[in-house]
Amino acid sequence: MTTTELRPTAGLPGRFTMLRVETDDPVVHPRLNRPDKRNAPNETLVRGLQTALVNLSKDTRMAVLSGEGAHFSAGRDLSEVGEQSVAEGIVHSRRWHAAFDLIQFGPVPVIAVLHGAVAGGGLELASTAHRRMAKPAASTACPTASAASASAAAARRTGQGRWACRAWPT
């Protein structure tokens, strides 16, 4: 098994590793690694996921996406929102959707392992996976401020609002 830590790209915020990628051919295991921010996706993390999926080994047959710490992902890092103009927000949204489309329509099936909070942008990220396995204490939420966009995105990704999720085996 090999572990790769994807560090922030030049020009992007962040001073620590936000994504850990373990490879045990034929399985790759990307792990959101921002437990102090409840694994809130930000630009650096989303680009890291995209990079990891674009650079999969030809031997990779499956990806298992999870989060470090107590939560899968408690939603978007709101500290970025105030820093963006409307135009930058649109560009940001398109970049995220391109990365999420790569998960959903990419070369290998992706399983999301859900635990703790799965909310907002984290809910949309989980919705991109082909299958979701949830631990009993996992909880999903769609905060009011982003309810329309996250609900629409989740419905689009899962087909008419069916959010298929399997219970974690006990």
C-alpha positions in Angstrom: 0.0 0.0 0.0 1.3 3.5 -0.9 0.2 6.8 0.5 0.4 10.1 -1.3 -0.3 13.4 0.3 -1.6 16.0 -2.1 -0.4 19.4 -0.9 -1.9 22.8 -1.9 -1.2 23.9 -5.4 0.7 27.2 -5.9 -1.6 30.1 -5.5 -4.2 28.2 -3.5 -4.8 28.6 0.2 -3.7 26.1 2.7 -0.6 25.2 4.7 -1.3 21.6 5.4 -2.2 18.4 3.6 -5.9 18.3 2.7 -6.2 15.0 0.9 -4.5 11.7 1.6 -4.6 9.2 -1.2 -3.8 5.5 -0.4 -3.3 3.0 -3.1 -3.7 -0.7 -2.7 -4.0 -1.8 -6.3 -6.6 -2.2 -7.7 -8.3 0.2 -5.1 -7.5 3.8 -4.5 -8.6 5.4 -1.3 -8.8 9.3 -1.3 -9.4 10.7 2.2 -10.6 14.2 2.9 -8.0 15.4 5.5 -9.3 18.6 7.1 -10.7 17.2 10.4 -10.2 20.6 12.1 -12.7 22.1 9.5 -15.0 19.0 9.6 -13.6 18.1 6.2 -15.3 21.1 4.6 -14.4 21.1 0.9 -12.5 24.1 -0.3 -10.9 24.9 -3.6 -7.6 23.1 -2.8 -9.4 20.0 -1.6 -11.6 19.8 -4.7 -8.7 20.3 -7.0 -6.8 17.6 -5.2 -9.7 15.2 -5.7 -9.8 16.0 -9.3 -6.0 15.6 -9.7 -6.1 12.2 -7.9 -8.9 10.9 -10.2 -7.3 12.2 -13.4 -4.0 10.5 -12.4 -5.4 7.0 -11.5 -3.2 4.1 -12.4 -4.4 2.0 -15.3 -4.7 -0.9 -12.8 -7.2 1.0 -10.6 -10.6 -0.6 -10.6 -12.4 1.2 -7.7 -12.1 4.3 -5.5 -13.3 4.4 -1.8 -13.8 8.0 -0.7 -13.9 8.9 3.0 -13.1 11.6 5.5 -10.6 11.7 8.3 -11.8 12.4 11.8 -15.4 12.5 13.1 -17.1 13.6 9.9 -17.2 12.7 6.2 -17.8 16.4 5.3 -19.9 19.0 7.1 -20.2 21.2 4.0 -18.4 23.9 2.1 -15.7 26.0 3.8 -17.7 29.2 4.2 -14.6 31.3 5.0 -14.1 31.3 1.2 -17.5 32.6 0.3 -17.0 36.2 1.5 -13.8 36.4 -0.5 -15.5 35.8 -3.9 -17.3 38.1 -6.3 -20.4 36.8 -8.0 -18.4 36.0 -11.2 -15.7 34.2 -9.1 -18.5 32.2 -7.4 -19.8 31.1 -10.8 -16.3 30.0 -11.9 -15.8 28.3 -8.6 -19.1 26.4 -9.0 -18.2 25.3 -12.5 -14.8 24.0 -11.3 -16.4 22.1 -8.5 -19.1 20.6 -10.8 -16.3 19.5 -13.2 -14.5 17.7 -10.4 -17.8 16.2 -9.1 -18.6 15.1 -12.7 -15.3 13.3 -12.9 -16.2 11.3 -9.8 -19.7 10.5 -11.1 -18.8 9.8 -14.7 -15.1 8.9 -14.3 -13.3 5.8 -15.3 -13.9 3.8 -12.0 -16.8 3.3 -9.6 -16.6 5.4 -6.4 -17.9 4.3 -3.0 -18.4 7.0 -0.4 -18.0 5.9 3.3 -20.2 8.3 5.3 -19.9 9.0 9.0 -20.7 12.0 11.2 -22.0 15.0 9.4 -22.7 14.9 5.7 -24.0 18.3 4.9 -24.3 21.0 2.1 -21.3 20.7 -0.2 -20.3 17.4 1.6 -23.8 16.0 0.7 -23.3 17.0 -2.9 -19.8 15.4 -2.9 -21.3 12.2 -1.4 -24.0 12.3 -4.0 -21.4 12.0 -6.8 -20.4 8.6 -5.6 -21.9 5.5 -7.3 -22.6 3.9 -3.9 -22.7 5.3 -0.4 -22.2 3.3 2.8 -23.3 5.1 6.0 -22.4 4.3 9.5 -25.5 4.3 11.8 -24.6 7.7 13.4 -24.1 9.5 10.0 -26.5 12.4 9.5 -27.3 14.3 6.3 -28.3 17.9 6.2 -28.9 20.6 3.6 -28.5 24.0 5.3 -31.1 26.6 4.4 -28.7 29.0 2.7 -27.7 26.4 0.1 -30.8 24.2 0.2 -31.9 24.9 -3.4 -28.5 24.4 -5.0 -27.5 21.4 -3.0 -30.9 19.7 -3.3 -31.0 20.3 -7.0 -27.5 19.1 -7.4 -28.1 16.0 -5.3 -31.3 15.2 -7.2 -29.5 15.7 -10.6 -26.7 13.4 -9.5 -28.9 10.6 -8.1 -31.8 10.7 -10.6 -35.0 12.4 -9.6 -34.1 12.9 -6.0 -33.5 9.2 -5.1 -30.5 9.4 -2.7 -29.6 5.7 -2.6 -27.6 4.9 0.6 -26.8 1.7 2.2 -26.5 1.2 6.0 -23.1 0.4 7.4 -22.9 -3.3 8.3 -22.9 -3.9 12.1 
